[in-house]
């Protein structure tokens, strides 16, 4: 999308995309251009190229207006307080739209991915003949960089959930004498880390829905040495391990957005759970989220899954 002054270029791959950043970074400009194009089309001086309709949602009548919007990318500017409501979360869950939300707040009612929280980076082009910037070029960049910087040896492992994933990691780390505790949900992770007596803590959580917790989680470095390991989900790790064969598995992992319908799966974590359950039904690796099948704790199976973990965790698992 562009006009004579600015151009935005980005791809929306999940049902919820968050744009963060201070004033004057381009969030309101982006959504204002979409609103202008929505009202005036080509007469607005804006060129918009997208595979689906782009619409802006705002104001007290948002719920009624959203009921008429289908198969679109819905943009919401900051200042619309309804984005933090449970009514909005339910509306997002039950719709077939994708949402791009500009906000400076963490939206705890929405399960958005850590990889779908973006800032806007602006650059300009000029030449010796025309030294002034003729157009501003704006692109999205991921705010949270989880690339490891040094080997990490944890004294404690905090796992987001208390189900199959926790059972696996609890057994895995017990073999090297490292305690593992469940936070009992993503909203309890930061408090669990702060209350722990240990100073070096590995946090394992489902990255597919952990986005709202990232501001708090990244601030934990002020209290402890914390390493975040945020795969899409435990089920995603299992599928990546090679234990489950099939070309459809490889394709779903390589191109998840081609397989996931937002109306059916509020987050990618739910898709990978349903996919793993379906692929293993009736096999020795039959998977249930509530309780881990002991087959996953056998040496071969455990070794395959732990092989998908970061190599910078400096313990011989």
C-alpha positions in Angstrom: 0.0 0.0 0.0 1.3 3.4 -0.9 0.7 7.0 -1.7 3.0 9.8 -2.8 4.6 10.1 0.6 4.8 6.6 2.2 4.8 3.0 1.3 3.9 0.0 3.5 4.8 -3.5 2.6 4.1 -6.5 4.9 2.5 -10.0 5.0 -0.2 -11.1 7.4 0.2 -14.9 8.2 -1.8 -15.4 11.4 -5.2 -14.3 12.6 -3.8 -11.8 15.1 -0.9 -9.4 14.3 0.1 -6.8 16.9 1.9 -3.5 16.0 3.7 -1.9 18.9 5.7 1.3 19.1 5.8 4.9 20.2 4.0 7.8 18.5 5.2 8.9 15.1 6.4 5.4 14.0 3.6 5.0 11.4 0.9 2.9 13.1 -1.8 5.5 12.8 -0.6 6.5 9.3 -1.0 3.0 8.1 -4.5 2.6 9.5 -5.5 6.0 8.4 -4.5 5.2 4.8 -6.6 2.1 4.8 -9.6 4.0 6.1 -9.1 6.6 3.5 -8.9 4.0 0.7 -12.0 2.3 2.2 -14.0 5.5 1.9 -12.7 6.9 -1.4 -11.0 4.1 -3.3 -8.5 5.2 -6.0 -9.7 8.8 -5.6 -7.8 8.8 -2.3 -4.5 8.7 -4.1 -3.7 5.5 -2.4 -2.7 2.2 -4.1 -3.6 -0.9 -2.1 -2.7 -4.4 -3.2 -4.0 -7.3 -1.1 -5.6 -10.7 -1.7 -8.6 -9.9 0.5 -10.5 -6.7 1.6 -8.9 -4.5 4.2 -11.2 -2.6 6.6 -10.9 -0.5 9.7 -12.8 -1.2 12.8 -13.4 1.5 15.4 -15.8 3.2 17.7 -18.7 2.2 20.0 -20.5 0.4 17.2 -17.6 -2.0 16.6 -19.5 -5.2 17.4 -22.4 -4.5 15.0 -20.0 -3.4 12.3 -17.8 -6.5 12.7 -20.8 -8.8 12.3 -21.0 -7.7 8.7 -17.3 -8.3 8.0 -16.1 -11.6 6.7 -12.9 -12.9 5.0 -11.1 -9.7 5.5 -8.1 -8.2 7.2 -9.5 -6.0 10.0 -7.3 -3.1 11.2 -7.8 -1.5 14.6 -5.9 1.6 15.7 -4.8 2.2 19.3 -7.2 4.1 21.4 -10.0 1.7 20.8 -10.4 0.3 24.3 -12.7 -2.6 23.1 -9.6 -4.5 22.0 -8.9 -5.5 25.6 -12.4 -6.8 26.2 -13.5 -10.4 26.4 -16.3 -9.5 24.0 -13.7 -8.6 21.3 -11.8 -11.8 22.0 -14.9 -13.9 21.5 -15.7 -12.0 18.3 -12.2 -12.6 17.0 -12.4 -16.3 17.9 -15.7 -16.8 16.1 -14.9 -14.9 12.9 -13.0 -15.8 9.7 -11.1 -12.5 9.6 -7.5 -11.7 10.3 -6.8 -8.8 12.7 -4.0 -6.2 12.7 -4.1 -4.3 16.0 -2.0 -1.2 16.8 -1.6 -1.0 20.6 1.0 -0.1 23.3 -0.7 -2.4 25.7 -0.5 -6.2 26.2 -3.9 -7.7 25.2 -4.2 -10.6 27.6 -7.5 -11.8 26.3 -6.0 -12.6 22.9 -3.7 -15.5 22.2 -1.2 -14.0 19.8 2.2 -15.3 18.9 5.5 -13.9 20.1 6.6 -13.8 16.5 3.6 -11.7 15.4 4.4 -8.6 17.6 6.0 -6.0 15.3 7.4 -2.5 15.2 7.5 -0.4 12.0 10.9 0.5 10.6 11.0 3.5 8.2 13.6 4.4 5.6 13.8 7.0 2.8 15.3 7.2 -0.6 17.0 10.2 -2.0 19.5 10.9 -4.8 22.2 13.5 -5.5 19.8 15.3 -7.9 16.9 15.2 -5.4 18.5 15.1 -2.0 15.2 15.4 -0.2 13.4 12.1 0.7 10.8 11.5 -1.9 9.0 8.7 -0.2 9.1 6.9 3.1 9.4 3.1 2.9 7.9 1.3 6.0 8.3 -2.4 6.8 7.5 -4.5 9.8 10.2 -6.0 12.0 9.8 -8.6 14.9 10.2 -6.9 18.2 11.2 -10.0 20.2 14.5 -11.5 19.2 14.9 -14.8 21.0 18.3 -15.7 19.5 20.6 -17.2 22.2 23.6 -15.1 23.1 25.6 -17.5 25.3 25.3 -21.1 26.8 22.8 -21.2 29.6 22.7 -23.7 32.5 19.5 -23.4 34.4 19.0 -24.1 38.1 15.3 -24.4 37.6 12.9 -25.0 34.7 9.5 -23.3 34.7 7.0 -24.8 32.3 3.8 -22.9 31.3 1.3 -25.7 31.5 0.7 -28.7 33.8 -0.3 -31.2 31.1 1.6 -33.5 28.7 4.3 -31.0 28.0 5.1 -30.5 31.6 5.3 -34.2 32.2 7.8 -34.6 29.4 10.1 -31.7 30.5 9.8 -32.7 34.2 11.1 -36.2 33.4 13.7 -34.9 30.9 15.3 -32.4 33.4 15.0 -34.8 36.4 17.5 -37.0 34.6 20.2 -34.3 35.1 19.1 -33.2 38.5 17.4 -30.0 37.5 14.0 -29.3 39.2 11.0 -28.5 36.9 7.8 -26.8 38.1 4.6 -25.9 36.4 3.4 -22.3 36.4 -0.2 -23.5 35.9 -0.8 -21.2 32.9 0.9 -18.6 30.9 -0.4 -15.8 33.1 1.4 -17.2 36.1 4.9 -17.6 34.5 6.3 -14.2 35.5 5.1 -14.5 39.1 6.5 -18.1 39.3 9.9 -16.9 38.1 10.0 -13.9 40.5 9.0 -16.1 43.5 11.6 -18.8 42.8 14.7 -18.8 45.0 16.9 -19.9 42.0 18.6 -17.3 40.0 19.1 -19.0 36.6 15.8 -20.1 35.2 14.7 -21.6 31.9 11.1 -20.7 30.9 9.4 -23.1 28.5 6.0 -21.8 27.1 3.9 -22.1 23.9 5.2 -19.3 21.7 2.0 -19.5 19.6 0.0 -17.7 22.3 2.6 -16.2 24.6 2.7 -12.8 23.0 0.7 -10.9 25.7 3.2 -12.1 28.4 6.3 -11.0 26.6 6.6 -7.5 28.0 6.6 -9.0 31.5 8.8 -11.9 30.6 11.5 -9.9 29.0 11.6 -7.6 32.1 12.5 -10.6 34.3 16.1 -10.0 33.4 16.1 -7.3 36.0 15.6 -9.9 38.7 17.1 -13.1 37.4 19.1 -14.8 34.6 16.2 -16.0 32.4 16.3 -17.9 29.2 13.1 -18.1 27.2 12.4 -21.2 25.1 9.2 -20.6 23.2 8.4 -23.2 20.5 5.0 -23.0 18.9 3.9 -25.6 21.4 5.0 -29.0 22.8 2.9 -30.7 20.1 4.8 -28.7 17.5 8.1 -30.1 19.0 6.8 -33.6 18.7 5.7 -33.1 15.1 9.1 -31.6 14.2 11.0 -34.5 15.9 10.5 -36.9 13.0 8.6 -39.4 15.2 5.4 -38.8 13.2 5.8 -39.5 9.5 3.9 -38.4 6.4 4.2 -35.7 3.8 1.2 -33.9 5.2 3.2 -33.4 8.5 6.1 -31.8 6.6 3.8 -29.6 4.7 1.8 -28.5 7.7 5.0 -27.6 9.5 6.5 -25.8 6.5 3.3 -23.9 5.5 1.0 -23.8 8.6 -1.0 -20.8 7.3 -2.1 -22.9 4.4 -3.7 -25.4 6.7 -5.1 -23.3 9.6 -8.5 -21.7 9.3 -8.8 -18.9 11.9 -12.5 -19.7 12.6 -11.5 -23.2 13.6 -8.3 -22.5 15.5 -8.0 -19.4 17.7 -4.2 -20.0 17.8 -1.7 -22.2 16.0 -1.1 -24.2 19.2 -4.7 -25.5 19.0 -4.1 -26.6 15.4 -0.9 -28.5 16.1 -2.6 -30.2 19.1 -5.5 -31.3 16.9 -3.2 -32.3 14.1 -1.0 -34.5 16.4 -4.0 -36.1 18.0 -5.4 -37.0 14.6 -2.1 -38.3 13.2 -1.3 -40.6 16.2 -4.8 -41.9 16.9 -4.7 -45.7 17.2 -0.9 -45.9 17.2 1.6 -46.6 20.0 2.2 -42.8 20.1 -1.5 -41.9 20.6 -1.4 -38.4 22.0 -3.6 -36.7 24.6 -2.8 -33.3 25.9 -4.2 -33.9 29.4 -1.8 -36.8 30.3 1.3 -37.8 28.5 1.5 -41.2 26.9 4.4 -43.1 28.5 5.7 -44.0 25.1 7.0 -40.5 24.7 9.3 -41.0 27.7 11.1 -44.0 26.1 14.8 -43.3 25.3 14.3 -43.1 21.5 11.2 -40.9 21.5 12.6 -38.6 24.2 15.8 -38.3 22.4 14.1 -37.3 19.2 12.0 -34.6 20.9 14.9 -33.2 22.9 16.9 -32.9 19.7 14.5 -30.1 18.7 15.5 -28.0 21.8 18.1 -25.2 21.7 21.7 -26.3 21.7 22.7 -23.3 23.9 21.0 -24.9 27.0 24.3 -26.1 28.4 23.4 -29.3 30.1 23.8 -32.9 28.8 20.1 -33.9 28.6 
